[in-house]
Amino acid sequence: MGRLDLDAADIDRVRERLLEWYMHNRRDLPWRHTRDPYAIWVSEVMLQQTRVAVVVERYQAFMARFPSLHSLALAEVEDVLALWSGLGYYRRARMLHKAARFVAERNNGRMPATAAELRRLPGIGSYTAAAIASIAYGEPVAVVDGNVERVLCRLEGWNAQSHGSGGGSVRRRIEKLASEMVDPARPGDSNQAQMELGAVLCLPRNPQCLVCPLSADCKTRGEHKTAPRPPMIARVVAHALALRTRHVAGETRREVLLEQRPLALTVMPGLWELPALTDSDVPGKDLRLTVRHAIMQVNYIVRIRAVAEADANAMTVAGGERRWAPLNEASSMALTGMARKVLTRLQLLPEATPGRLPRGRTTT
């Protein structure tokens, strides 16, 4: 494995086939209709560890609210987190906001135009920098994500899962081949073509080799070791749904009790959630809803108990700051994905659809 098996002519042929396939088969995604580096940056950050189907809707809402880097830089971080709710990995949103302010304040609002300069921004690593630089500015720099790595390793028959002394050598070969696969005239399309192939055909399991444009040059045709998925951990948790009705300035409004996660936490700091119950064993008569919610490697079974206002403090775990939030304002708050899911399923947020789940029904 001391050299690349593909020579220059092979790489030209593979690159041409890949680009032709991409131009005829690429998915119609909103961020593929622009060369605006800010819009591409937002899409790439959202797509990290998040399914494309989830990102499409959130991306469009985010860009409608923050259509430019300046609008994002001027926003409060709480507003940014509120629109990010449901995408998870909230540190991405915080760093995106921080970097937007950095560019607005120190670079007169102009996005850097090279991968090297982009990497100097807070929260932008080599992958995101290369994606922005190649797609928005046409810089011939390779993007290597998990999809690209899988495509190239299968193409050459390399074991990318090696953790021994040869692991670094494999990584260098992947990066070298990725650079050679970039079409200098169409670097953005080249990178997106490899990522697209890994996302829709060269799948981790059950790859679609019969319709792959690179099958003639592929050493493995899908017979390639992939790392086993880490086992998911199941955990049961319970949260309180405390509601009250108040009459304010001649108006009747419903409020829900929310608690802000402490800023010192590493996971979702500052976001608002339903208070955690001291006892996860919820009697059937008090069970309002059960949902399943995955966060990283944990599958949560979330039980929601109806709790009276007078009992809320005694029945819940003391945590961060609490507030009674009007339901018509809660949807614009920086809620955790779990809290937003629960309140939406119970038709308590303005965007919820008509109809209420029966008491105690389980949903996913």
C-alpha positions, 0 to 999 in steps of 0.5 A, a space after each residue: 500500500 505504498 502508492 496509489 493504484 490509480 495513475 493520472 489517466 485513471 484519476 482523470 477517467 474516474 473524475 470525469 465519470 463522477 462529475 457526469 453522474 453528479 450532474 445528472 443525479 444530484 439532489 435538488 438542495 436549496 444550498 446548491 442554488 447559490 455561491 454565497 459563501 455565507 449561505 454555504 457556510 450555514 448549510 455545511 455547519 447544519 449538515 454536520 452529523 444531521 440528516 439532510 432531510 432535517 436540515 432542508 427545512 431548518 436551513 430555509 427558516 434560518 436563512 429567512 430569519 438571518 439572510 446575511 452574515 451581518 443579520 446573524 452577527 447582529 442577532 442575540 445568541 438566544 435567537 440563533 439557538 431558538 432557530 437551531 432547536 431540533 438540529 442538536 449539537 448546539 455548540 455549532 450554532 454558538 460557534 457560527 454566531 461567534 464567527 459571524 461576529 468575528 467577521 463583521 467586527 474584524 473583517 468588515 463583514 467579508 468572508 475570507 476567500 481561502 481555506 487557510 484563512 477560513 480556518 482562522 475563524 472560530 469553530 471552522 475546521 479543515 473540512 468546513 473551510 475546504 467546503 466553503 472555499 471550493 464551492 463558493 470561491 472555486 479553490 481547488 482544495 479537497 473536502 474529506 468527510 466520512 462519505 469521501 473517506 469511505 468512497 476513496 477507501 473502497 475505490 483503492 481497497 484500503 482499510 480506513 478503520 486501522 488503529 495501529 501504526 498504519 492508521 496515519 499512513 492510510 489517512 495521508 493516502 486518503 487526503 492525497 487521493 482526495 486532492 488528486 480527485 479534485 477537478 481544478 476547473 470545477 473543485 466545488 462540483 468535484 467535492 460535492 460529487 464525492 460526498 453525494 456518491 457516499 451519501 446516496 450510493 456508496 453507503 456504509 451498509 448495502 452499497 448500491 454498487 450495480 449503479 455506481 459510476 465508479 464500479 469498474 475501477 473500484 477494488 472492493 465493489 462494496 466488500 469493505 470493512 466498516 466500523 461497527 456502529 457503537 451500541 446505543 444506550 437506552 435510558 428512561 427519564 421523566 419531565 414535568 408538564 406544569 401549565 397554568 392560566 393567568 389573566 394579564 391586562 385583560 387577556 387570558 394566557 396559558 403558561 408552561 414552566 420551563 427551566 434553563 440549563 446551567 451555562 456551565 454544562 457542556 451539553 446544551 448550555 443555556 437552553 430551556 427544557 421542561 423540569 426533570 422529575 425526581 421519580 421517573 416512575 410515572 403513574 398511568 393517570 398522570 402520564 400525558 405523553 411518552 416520546 422517544 428522543 435520541 441524543 448522540 449515543 443515548 436513546 431516551 424514553 421520555 415520560 411526561 407527567 402532568 404536574 400542578 403548579 403548587 407541586 412543581 417544585 416539590 416533584 422536580 429536581 432543582 436545576 437552573 433558573 425557572 420561568 413561566 413562559 407564555 405558550 405563544 412565546 415558548 416557540 421562539 425560545 431556545 428550547 431543547 429539541 426534546 422540549 420542543 418535540 414534547 410541546 409540539 406533540 401535545 399541540 401546545 406550541 402555535 405551529 402545532 397541528 390540530 388534534 390532541 394525543 390521547 392521555 398516555 399514548 406513546 409516540 416516536 
